[in-house]
Amino acid sequence: MGPQAGVVCSLFFLLQALAVPAENPDFSLAGDYLLGGLFTLHANVKGTVHLNFLQVPKCKEYEVKALGYKLMQAMHFAVEEINNHSSLLPGVRLGYEMVDVCYVSNNIQPVLYFLAQEDYFLPIQEDYSHYVPRVVAVIGPENSEATMTVAHFLSLFLLPQITFSAISDDLRDKQSFPAVLRTVPGADHHLEAMVQLMLRFGWNWIVVLVSDDDYGRRNSQLLSEHLARHDICVALHEVLPTPQPSQVVTRQERRRLEAIVDKLRHSSARVVVVFSPDLALHHFFHQVLRQNLTGTVWIASESWAIDLALHNLTELSHTGTFLGVTTESVSIPGFSEFRVRRAQARTPASNRPSSGATCNQECDACLAALESFNTILTLSGERVAYSVYSAVYAVAHGLHSLLGCSQTHCPKEVVYPWRLLQEIRKVNFTLLGHHIFFDDHGDLPMPLEVIQWHWNQSQNPFQTIASYHPAQRQLKDVRGVSWHTPDGTVPVSTCSKDCQPGQKKKSVGIHPCCFECLDCPPGTFLNKTEDEFDCQPCPSNEWSHRGDTSCFKRQLTFLQWHNALTIFVVLLAALGFLGTLAILAIFWRHLQTPMVRSAGGPMCFLILTSLLVAYLMVPTYVGPPTPATCLCRQTFFTLCFTICISCIAVRSFQIVYVFKMARQLPRAYGYWVRYHGPYVFVAAITALKVAVVTTNQLITATGPTARADPGDPKIMILSCNPDYSKGLLVNTSLDLLLSVVGFSFAYMGKELPTSYNEAKFITFCMTFYFTSSISLCTFMSVYEGVLVTFLDLLVTVLNLLGISLGYFGPKCYLILFHPERNTPAYFSSVIQGYTMGRD
């Protein structure tokens, strides 16, 4: 059977060295075109290397890698299936030579053996375009580190290499690895599936464990990039010690494992992502069981997601929920029966020496060792096995195209590796319902699955709970997860609990996943789609309460018609309007009487008309402001009031001038009378007021504006000026000056004849107007609200009434009830008495 009794030779024949002829490979089948196969059948080899063989202990369960043996049989099955069906390669027989790479320790010698010719000689040539190696293509190996080691050799010859399990994205670089193809999606898709799984269950606080090799380091870096894009934080990142070739744990490694598991026990993160070859995990999980770590969600990378040896540790079911990302399970008809069939008697291959019998793929000893895994291998489905199966078919389709095969015949020609590589890259066919083709990076975009470990012997140990499609980069159909928690609910793995609606996050520490929740203050809201760490202010016409997630329209407030105080003021203004209208009629009826002429004559009608127009402007203060009502308030009303005040002021000046200064300045008085001085003065003041109002309108907004009520931010005050008090002060500044002037001249004429002595009436009107305007401006400087508009209206109506009743009221009283005082004789006697009194 082999070089030593008790050694299962069929798994360990290796190429001895460049100058030493190689022994037969572990598994071989003669054919017209040979395929090389690199599989991991043993991972914990303990022995010594001799010139032409590797001495190993007997074939036992813990020594034989059941999954590797299954993958090797998948290649064997695919080759036999192609040979038994003449439609793909009619007249051509495929062969194979498969070698156990012992995980990573036996890569170089098999590659050199595959590259050598029949005489075991590998020549050094300048151009290998017409070089024909032993095999036309190589299937495997399974891990990224071994694949890249092999690829550096095969790429020099452009010998097609199709790996079925190496996911490193470094293999996408066709400058470095031009001959590498993969029947499995790259690491980017595996990591994206993991991250979407975390997002699906709300896990943003995780632990990452990686092996101390290129596989762990590369995938750890890629995972960090994916996590950063989705705001998932790493609470703990640890490197698992690499096991010794003998699988004996040193004291230092044991202490390191104990420390890592202890950190896991004290971490608040309940999700652990593990990127490590299966060999580095056996002692780690034994330590997990020893320290009784429970309640954890373990997410396995593809390197151990369906590892049968780890799954055989049934005690792991008590540590938590095991999830993993692996390739899609595709049923291969007849493969399960083929895998477990017993060896039949075979004769040595014609191209092999009959002496020194070889142990071929039907090795009874290995089958006996793997019988305990038979049920679980059958139930677990053909996941990675389909990747091997499709890789063999890809080579066969490439040969079919390269040889120009028909339905009945294939010409047997010399196959150069680089030509076959070109044809394999272009294959496009359907295999068991799946579309097989390679993209620009040499990858086959096969779907991935998220699986969960189960330990029920009657069920699939790796049940599918979700699927991931590389083309859409989307995780779909998440279902049927059995959580190993006390209440069967989804485990929580967050640094901080989610904030309630309307609460912003405030970072705590360096991780964005760790935060405290604060209510958004009034006037702001939280829009999580924009920013979870800052509250957004509400628009100016909206408001919000503390902790609101949206804003509501503020209540618009203005002077309402149905308000009792408004009705009172409007009625007062209506009475004033009617009274002023009555005064106008009385004065028109008694236009030629001394009383009317002493009050100002025709100028009285200018005052009364202005008062009537001002009364008509009162309704513009009530109801929602509009551009038209704001224009009336800020222009027409103030102009009317200015005309009234200017007329009263000039009337006061004229009376004082006639009685007290006409003698001293007769010529000036003549000019005043000749050129209609009173009307010129009123016109000049009116023109000045028009200029002031126009400037104010150009500088400030004329339309209605809304301002928040300081006392109640839920209310918006509608007004006609964003700075109401300043606008009012500018518009009334000239009127205040005229009121002071009118008051001064009226006071100077307090000794005039009673028929012309209007000091007390004008003093009352001007004093009331001055003090009310100053009080209103002062009130508006400390208070904002509808009350300001109401007081403005009330003061305006009272000032109008003050002029109507205070100035014209006494004169109407004398005209109506004391007609004897409204005669020229009475006025002459009064003037004569005043003149005699002065003399």
KAURZI-V815164 format. One record per residue. RES is the residue in three letters. PHI is phi in whole degrees, 0 to 359 (NA if undefined). Layout:
BEGIN
res=RES phi=PHI
res=RES phi=PHI
END
This chain:
BEGIN
res=MET phi=NA
res=GLY phi=186
res=PRO phi=291
res=GLN phi=217
res=ALA phi=294
res=GLY phi=81
res=VAL phi=255
res=VAL phi=277
res=CYS phi=290
res=SER phi=297
res=LEU phi=259
res=PHE phi=223
res=PHE phi=281
res=LEU phi=232
res=LEU phi=289
res=GLN phi=287
res=ALA phi=189
res=LEU phi=301
res=ALA phi=262
res=VAL phi=248
res=PRO phi=302
res=ALA phi=276
res=GLU phi=286
res=ASN phi=299
res=PRO phi=292
res=ASP phi=300
res=PHE phi=225
res=SER phi=214
res=LEU phi=210
res=ALA phi=291
res=GLY phi=187
res=ASP phi=291
res=TYR phi=229
res=LEU phi=261
res=LEU phi=252
res=GLY phi=267
res=GLY phi=235
res=LEU phi=239
res=PHE phi=227
res=THR phi=262
res=LEU phi=259
res=HIS phi=227
res=ALA phi=240
res=ASN phi=234
res=VAL phi=285
res=LYS phi=238
res=GLY phi=178
res=THR phi=235
res=VAL phi=269
res=HIS phi=255
res=LEU phi=296
res=ASN phi=228
res=PHE phi=198
res=LEU phi=245
res=GLN phi=277
res=VAL phi=224
res=PRO phi=287
res=LYS phi=295
res=CYS phi=287
res=LYS phi=235
res=GLU phi=301
res=TYR phi=283
res=GLU phi=265
res=VAL phi=274
res=LYS phi=275
res=ALA phi=300
res=LEU phi=294
res=GLY phi=297
res=TYR phi=296
res=LYS phi=295
res=LEU phi=291
res=MET phi=298
res=GLN phi=292
res=ALA phi=295
res=MET phi=294
res=HIS phi=300
res=PHE phi=296
res=ALA phi=297
res=VAL phi=296
res=GLU phi=296
res=GLU phi=295
res=ILE phi=293
res=ASN phi=293
res=ASN phi=276
res=HIS phi=241
res=SER phi=279
res=SER phi=288
res=LEU phi=274
res=LEU phi=231
res=PRO phi=294
res=GLY phi=83
res=VAL phi=239
res=ARG phi=246
res=LEU phi=276
res=GLY phi=235
res=TYR phi=207
res=GLU phi=222
res=MET phi=246
res=VAL phi=230
res=ASP phi=280
res=VAL phi=272
res=CYS phi=51
res=TYR phi=74
res=VAL phi=226
res=SER phi=276
res=ASN phi=228
res=ASN phi=255
res=ILE phi=291
res=GLN phi=300
res=PRO phi=297
res=VAL phi=294
res=LEU phi=296
res=TYR phi=296
res=PHE phi=293
res=LEU phi=282
res=ALA phi=289
res=GLN phi=268
res=GLU phi=298
res=ASP phi=270
res=TYR phi=59
res=PHE phi=244
res=LEU phi=246
res=PRO phi=285
res=ILE phi=262
res=GLN phi=231
res=GLU phi=281
res=ASP phi=226
res=TYR phi=256
res=SER phi=294
res=HIS phi=245
res=TYR phi=268
res=VAL phi=243
res=PRO phi=284
res=ARG phi=296
res=VAL phi=243
res=VAL phi=267
res=ALA phi=198
res=VAL phi=237
res=ILE phi=255
res=GLY phi=109
res=PRO phi=283
res=GLU phi=268
res=ASN phi=258
res=SER phi=294
res=GLU phi=296
res=ALA phi=293
res=THR phi=298
res=MET phi=292
res=THR phi=299
res=VAL phi=293
res=ALA phi=296
res=HIS phi=299
res=PHE phi=278
res=LEU phi=293
res=SER phi=294
res=LEU phi=296
res=PHE phi=257
res=LEU phi=52
res=LEU phi=279
res=PRO phi=303
res=GLN phi=233
res=ILE phi=245
res=THR phi=264
res=PHE phi=251
res=SER phi=212
res=ALA phi=281
res=ILE phi=252
res=SER phi=304
res=ASP phi=288
res=ASP phi=298
res=LEU phi=288
res=ARG phi=284
res=ASP phi=284
res=LYS phi=281
res=GLN phi=288
res=SER phi=271
res=PHE phi=230
res=PRO phi=289
res=ALA phi=258
res=VAL phi=267
res=LEU phi=236
res=ARG phi=224
res=THR phi=257
res=VAL phi=214
res=PRO phi=297
res=GLY phi=284
res=ALA phi=299
res=ASP phi=303
res=HIS phi=287
res=HIS phi=299
res=LEU phi=290
res=GLU phi=297
res=ALA phi=297
res=MET phi=298
res=VAL phi=295
res=GLN phi=294
res=LEU phi=296
res=MET phi=297
res=LEU phi=295
res=ARG phi=299
res=PHE phi=255
res=GLY phi=73
res=TRP phi=266
res=ASN phi=232
res=TRP phi=221
res=ILE phi=230
res=VAL phi=247
res=VAL phi=240
res=LEU phi=245
res=VAL phi=227
res=SER phi=280
res=ASP phi=272
res=ASP phi=208
res=ASP phi=298
res=TYR phi=300
res=GLY phi=293
res=ARG phi=293
res=ARG phi=296
res=ASN phi=290
res=SER phi=296
res=GLN phi=295
res=LEU phi=296
res=LEU phi=297
res=SER phi=300
res=GLU phi=295
res=HIS phi=294
res=LEU phi=295
res=ALA phi=297
res=ARG phi=288
res=HIS phi=239
res=ASP phi=56
res=ILE phi=253
res=CYS phi=254
res=VAL phi=260
res=ALA phi=284
res=LEU phi=210
res=HIS phi=233
res=GLU phi=230
res=VAL phi=253
res=LEU phi=281
res=PRO phi=294
res=THR phi=282
res=PRO phi=289
res=GLN phi=287
res=PRO phi=305
res=SER phi=279
res=GLN phi=65
res=VAL phi=269
res=VAL phi=274
res=THR phi=281
res=ARG phi=298
res=GLN phi=295
res=GLU phi=295
res=ARG phi=295
res=ARG phi=296
res=ARG phi=295
res=LEU phi=297
res=GLU phi=298
res=ALA phi=294
res=ILE phi=295
res=VAL phi=295
res=ASP phi=296
res=LYS phi=295
res=LEU phi=296
res=ARG phi=296
res=HIS phi=264
res=SER phi=277
res=SER phi=280
res=ALA phi=282
res=ARG phi=252
res=VAL phi=246
res=VAL phi=238
res=VAL phi=262
res=VAL phi=240
res=PHE phi=249
res=SER phi=196
res=PRO phi=300
res=ASP phi=298
res=LEU phi=298
res=ALA phi=281
res=LEU phi=255
res=HIS phi=300
res=HIS phi=290
res=PHE phi=296
res=PHE phi=288
res=HIS phi=296
res=GLN phi=291
res=VAL phi=299
res=LEU phi=293
res=ARG phi=295
res=GLN phi=268
res=ASN phi=56
res=LEU phi=281
res=THR phi=229
res=GLY phi=70
res=THR phi=253
res=VAL phi=259
res=TRP phi=260
res=ILE phi=251
res=ALA phi=265
res=SER phi=285
res=GLU phi=296
res=SER phi=291
res=TRP phi=222
res=ALA phi=298
res=ILE phi=235
res=ASP phi=284
res=LEU phi=285
res=ALA phi=294
res=LEU phi=291
res=HIS phi=297
res=ASN phi=292
res=LEU phi=280
res=THR phi=296
res=GLU phi=295
res=LEU phi=296
res=SER phi=298
res=HIS phi=275
res=THR phi=273
res=GLY phi=146
res=THR phi=256
res=PHE phi=254
res=LEU phi=239
res=GLY phi=203
res=VAL phi=248
res=THR phi=211
res=THR phi=286
res=GLU phi=294
res=SER phi=278
res=VAL phi=236
res=SER phi=287
res=ILE phi=252
res=PRO phi=303
res=GLY phi=85
res=PHE phi=287
res=SER phi=299
res=GLU phi=292
res=PHE phi=298
res=ARG phi=295
res=VAL phi=255
res=ARG phi=291
res=ARG phi=280
res=ALA phi=292
res=GLN phi=255
res=ALA phi=297
res=ARG phi=230
res=THR phi=265
res=PRO phi=299
res=ALA phi=297
res=SER phi=295
res=ASN phi=265
res=ARG phi=242
res=PRO phi=294
res=SER phi=285
res=SER phi=283
res=GLY phi=73
res=ALA phi=303
res=THR phi=257
res=CYS phi=265
res=ASN phi=267
res=GLN phi=292
res=GLU phi=267
res=CYS phi=301
res=ASP phi=297
res=ALA phi=298
res=CYS phi=290
res=LEU phi=298
res=ALA phi=296
res=ALA phi=291
res=LEU phi=264
res=GLU phi=299
res=SER phi=293
res=PHE phi=265
res=ASN phi=300
res=THR phi=296
res=ILE phi=291
res=LEU phi=293
res=THR phi=290
res=LEU phi=290
res=SER phi=288
res=GLY phi=85
res=GLU phi=259
res=ARG phi=278
res=VAL phi=291
res=ALA phi=301
res=TYR phi=293
res=SER phi=295
res=VAL phi=292
res=TYR phi=303
res=SER phi=290
res=ALA phi=296
res=VAL phi=297
res=TYR phi=294
res=ALA phi=297
res=VAL phi=296
res=ALA phi=298
res=HIS phi=292
res=GLY phi=297
res=LEU phi=296
res=HIS phi=303
res=SER phi=288
res=LEU phi=294
res=LEU phi=280
res=GLY phi=68
res=CYS phi=290
res=SER phi=256
res=GLN phi=290
res=THR phi=237
res=HIS phi=208
res=CYS phi=233
res=PRO phi=291
res=LYS phi=270
res=GLU phi=237
res=VAL phi=290
res=VAL phi=254
res=TYR phi=269
res=PRO phi=305
res=TRP phi=295
res=ARG phi=288
res=LEU phi=296
res=LEU phi=300
res=GLN phi=298
res=GLU phi=287
res=ILE phi=296
res=ARG phi=300
res=LYS phi=263
res=VAL phi=297
res=ASN phi=204
res=PHE phi=210
res=THR phi=249
res=LEU phi=229
res=LEU phi=53
res=GLY phi=83
res=HIS phi=243
res=HIS phi=276
res=ILE phi=253
res=PHE phi=199
res=PHE phi=247
res=ASP phi=279
res=ASP phi=297
res=HIS phi=265
res=GLY phi=81
res=ASP phi=255
res=LEU phi=262
res=PRO phi=285
res=MET phi=284
res=PRO phi=296
res=LEU phi=253
res=GLU phi=228
res=VAL phi=263
res=ILE phi=245
res=GLN phi=238
res=TRP phi=284
res=HIS phi=229
res=TRP phi=243
res=ASN phi=280
res=GLN phi=294
res=SER phi=266
res=GLN phi=241
res=ASN phi=299
res=PRO phi=292
res=PHE phi=234
res=GLN phi=275
res=THR phi=285
res=ILE phi=241
res=ALA phi=195
res=SER phi=230
res=TYR phi=231
res=HIS phi=248
res=PRO phi=301
res=ALA phi=297
res=GLN phi=268
res=ARG phi=50
res=GLN phi=220
res=LEU phi=272
res=LYS phi=231
res=ASP phi=56
res=VAL phi=287
res=ARG phi=200
res=GLY phi=61
res=VAL phi=275
res=SER phi=257
res=TRP phi=278
res=HIS phi=271
res=THR phi=235
res=PRO phi=304
res=ASP phi=254
res=GLY phi=72
res=THR phi=266
res=VAL phi=294
res=PRO phi=298
res=VAL phi=259
res=SER phi=223
res=THR phi=226
res=CYS phi=289
res=SER phi=225
res=LYS phi=291
res=ASP phi=300
res=CYS phi=287
res=GLN phi=288
res=PRO phi=305
res=GLY phi=88
res=GLN phi=248
res=LYS phi=267
res=LYS phi=263
res=LYS phi=239
res=SER phi=300
res=VAL phi=235
res=GLY phi=83
res=ILE phi=265
res=HIS phi=266
res=PRO phi=293
res=CYS phi=280
res=CYS phi=255
res=PHE phi=201
res=GLU phi=245
res=CYS phi=256
res=LEU phi=233
res=ASP phi=293
res=CYS phi=290
res=PRO phi=293
res=PRO phi=302
res=GLY phi=89
res=THR phi=227
res=PHE phi=213
res=LEU phi=249
res=ASN phi=251
res=LYS phi=296
res=THR phi=290
res=GLU phi=263
res=ASP phi=199
res=GLU phi=271
res=PHE phi=255
res=ASP phi=220
res=CYS phi=276
res=GLN phi=269
res=PRO phi=289
res=CYS phi=288
res=PRO phi=301
res=SER phi=297
res=ASN phi=263
res=GLU phi=230
res=TRP phi=211
res=SER phi=212
res=HIS phi=272
res=ARG phi=298
res=GLY phi=78
res=ASP phi=277
res=THR phi=260
res=SER phi=206
res=CYS phi=257
res=PHE phi=241
res=LYS phi=296
res=ARG phi=290
res=GLN phi=284
res=LEU phi=280
res=THR phi=235
res=PHE phi=201
res=LEU phi=288
res=GLN phi=269
res=TRP phi=292
res=HIS phi=276
res=ASN phi=289
res=ALA phi=298
res=LEU phi=294
res=THR phi=296
res=ILE phi=299
res=PHE phi=299
res=VAL phi=293
res=VAL phi=295
res=LEU phi=297
res=LEU phi=299
res=ALA phi=293
res=ALA phi=296
res=LEU phi=296
res=GLY phi=298
res=PHE phi=297
res=LEU phi=295
res=GLY phi=297
res=THR phi=295
res=LEU phi=297
res=ALA phi=295
res=ILE phi=299
res=LEU phi=300
res=ALA phi=293
res=ILE phi=297
res=PHE phi=293
res=TRP phi=292
res=ARG phi=292
res=HIS phi=247
res=LEU phi=296
res=GLN phi=269
res=THR phi=278
res=PRO phi=300
res=MET phi=296
res=VAL phi=290
res=ARG phi=294
res=SER phi=289
res=ALA phi=282
res=GLY phi=136
res=GLY phi=63
res=PRO phi=302
res=MET phi=296
res=CYS phi=299
res=PHE phi=290
res=LEU phi=294
res=ILE phi=295
res=LEU phi=294
res=THR phi=294
res=SER phi=298
res=LEU phi=296
res=LEU phi=297
res=VAL phi=296
res=ALA phi=296
res=TYR phi=297
res=LEU phi=292
res=MET phi=278
res=VAL phi=301
res=PRO phi=299
res=THR phi=291
res=TYR phi=278
res=VAL phi=254
res=GLY phi=92
res=PRO phi=294
res=PRO phi=295
res=THR phi=231
res=PRO phi=305
res=ALA phi=290
res=THR phi=293
res=CYS phi=295
res=LEU phi=295
res=CYS phi=296
res=ARG phi=298
res=GLN phi=270
res=THR phi=235
res=PHE phi=296
res=PHE phi=297
res=THR phi=291
res=LEU phi=293
res=CYS phi=299
res=PHE phi=292
res=THR phi=295
res=ILE phi=299
res=CYS phi=298
res=ILE phi=294
res=SER phi=294
res=CYS phi=295
res=ILE phi=293
res=ALA phi=296
res=VAL phi=290
res=ARG phi=294
res=SER phi=297
res=PHE phi=296
res=GLN phi=294
res=ILE phi=296
res=VAL phi=296
res=TYR phi=294
res=VAL phi=296
res=PHE phi=274
res=LYS phi=241
res=MET phi=236
res=ALA phi=295
res=ARG phi=292
res=GLN phi=283
res=LEU phi=232
res=PRO phi=293
res=ARG phi=294
res=ALA phi=298
res=TYR phi=295
res=GLY phi=298
res=TYR phi=299
res=TRP phi=304
res=VAL phi=284
res=ARG phi=295
res=TYR phi=260
res=HIS phi=53
res=GLY phi=308
res=PRO phi=302
res=TYR phi=288
res=VAL phi=295
res=PHE phi=296
res=VAL phi=298
res=ALA phi=295
res=ALA phi=295
res=ILE phi=296
res=THR phi=296
res=ALA phi=297
res=LEU phi=298
res=LYS phi=292
res=VAL phi=298
res=ALA phi=296
res=VAL phi=297
res=VAL phi=295
res=THR phi=297
res=THR phi=299
res=ASN phi=296
res=GLN phi=291
res=LEU phi=286
res=ILE phi=279
res=THR phi=254
res=ALA phi=291
res=THR phi=262
res=GLY phi=279
res=PRO phi=292
res=THR phi=231
res=ALA phi=245
res=ARG phi=230
res=ALA phi=290
res=ASP phi=285
res=PRO phi=302
res=GLY phi=282
res=ASP phi=210
res=PRO phi=298
res=LYS phi=288
res=ILE phi=250
res=MET phi=252
res=ILE phi=266
res=LEU phi=270
res=SER phi=216
res=CYS phi=265
res=ASN phi=210
res=PRO phi=297
res=ASP phi=236
res=TYR phi=297
res=SER phi=295
res=LYS phi=294
res=GLY phi=297
res=LEU phi=295
res=LEU phi=295
res=VAL phi=294
res=ASN phi=292
res=THR phi=260
res=SER phi=300
res=LEU phi=292
res=ASP phi=295
res=LEU phi=297
res=LEU phi=297
res=LEU phi=293
res=SER phi=295
res=VAL phi=294
res=VAL phi=296
res=GLY phi=298
res=PHE phi=298
res=SER phi=295
res=PHE phi=292
res=ALA phi=295
res=TYR phi=293
res=MET phi=294
res=GLY phi=260
res=LYS phi=290
res=GLU phi=261
res=LEU phi=289
res=PRO phi=303
res=THR phi=302
res=SER phi=289
res=TYR phi=247
res=ASN phi=276
res=GLU phi=251
res=ALA phi=301
res=LYS phi=292
res=PHE phi=287
res=ILE phi=293
res=THR phi=301
res=PHE phi=299
res=CYS phi=297
res=MET phi=290
res=THR phi=296
res=PHE phi=296
res=TYR phi=296
res=PHE phi=297
res=THR phi=292
res=SER phi=293
res=SER phi=293
res=ILE phi=296
res=SER phi=296
res=LEU phi=295
res=CYS phi=296
res=THR phi=295
res=PHE phi=297
res=MET phi=291
res=SER phi=286
res=VAL phi=243
res=TYR phi=215
res=GLU phi=230
res=GLY phi=157
res=VAL phi=294
res=LEU phi=299
res=VAL phi=296
res=THR phi=297
res=PHE phi=295
res=LEU phi=295
res=ASP phi=300
res=LEU phi=295
res=LEU phi=298
res=VAL phi=298
res=THR phi=298
res=VAL phi=296
res=LEU phi=294
res=ASN phi=294
res=LEU phi=296
res=LEU phi=295
res=GLY phi=299
res=ILE phi=288
res=SER phi=297
res=LEU phi=271
res=GLY phi=289
res=TYR phi=264
res=PHE phi=267
res=GLY phi=301
res=PRO phi=301
res=LYS phi=291
res=CYS phi=296
res=TYR phi=300
res=LEU phi=293
res=ILE phi=296
res=LEU phi=275
res=PHE phi=252
res=HIS phi=226
res=PRO phi=297
res=GLU phi=296
res=ARG phi=270
res=ASN phi=250
res=THR phi=236
res=PRO phi=297
res=ALA phi=294
res=TYR phi=294
res=PHE phi=293
res=SER phi=294
res=SER phi=292
res=VAL phi=292
res=ILE phi=292
res=GLN phi=296
res=GLY phi=297
res=TYR phi=293
res=THR phi=290
res=MET phi=293
res=GLY phi=294
res=ARG phi=288
res=ASP phi=288
END
